Amino acid sequence: MYPFSITKAPTAREAVDAGRRGGRYIAGGTTLVDLMRETVERPDTLVDISGLPLREVTVTGRGGLRIGALVTMAEAAAHRKVRTTYPVISQALELSASAQLRNMATVGGNIMQRTRCTYFRDVTAACNKREPGSGCAAREGHNRTHAILGTSEECVATHPSDVAVAFAALEARVVLLGPGGERTVPFADFLLRPGRSPQREQDIRPGELITAVEVPAYPRPLKSGYLKVRDRQSYEFALTSAAVALHVRGGVIREAKVAVGGVGTVPWKLPAVEQALLGERPSDRLWGRAAESAADGARPLTHNRFKIELLKRTVERQLRIVGDDT
Ligand code: SF4
């Protein structure tokens, strides 16, 4: 470790002021403290935001949800409204990390977490995300767990969050408070593909603080769920995952929301799969047909070609699980 200072922000506005002066926000600390220990991150000043009043889950409008940024993963997963209206969110949270981490980590911190690429966390390895222009050790290295979608020459790391996949599927919005006031960013625009600047990971401006994630209302009943495929059944990141939400009325699919994880540099929305489902009657044949396009555009690396087939099967299986329940 190395010397740094830490201040506690009494209000969101004072936190933003400290953030604008270069302070790094910390709440649960489950990602940042690790990275500081490994000297991957070396902030001079931490701004402790854990005391801010951003810990509520509220119902909005016609039945959407607003989840405060400091609601812990465990609290959000267990919240009655989350469980009953968007089980895909609860399931994604409960399949993440360990119970101890879920008790500490917050929803806002979860979507801000940084990649688990081993080369990113090894300060002796070439990594454009950690040190722009230094290269990417994963391209020719151990890349079995890396991305097949949304990659660039500069970076092929996956985004590690499970709940971000659920938020992407549901087309949630991120609420930010900054020096210029509040703004809302669609989830699809918030997390950035690496392109030529993999060090830039979110659409977030200096000093901006995530205050909430808003999930829009959908027609009811909305059946939803999250499937995570991984090398072991607990405390492991996804090789592939699928978040699915379906609204069926009169025997026909009227709403279909699908996103996948473990395969993209950001949570990966599947509009072609959604389109293939809309207006159709649920059936085994439909799930298989719709899932066929799940890996379109994939660019596998040396060791992760298996993800193409695994992804299609993951999507098909989760469509069947959710669809057979509609
Ligand atoms: Fe770094 Fe991205 Fe390459 Fe991993 S994949 S080594 S995070 S540049």
Residues whose N, C-alpha, C, O or C-beta is under 5 A from the ligand:
A	BS01	SF4	C117 Y119 F120 A126 C127 N128 K129 G135 C136 A137 A138 E154 C155 V156 A157
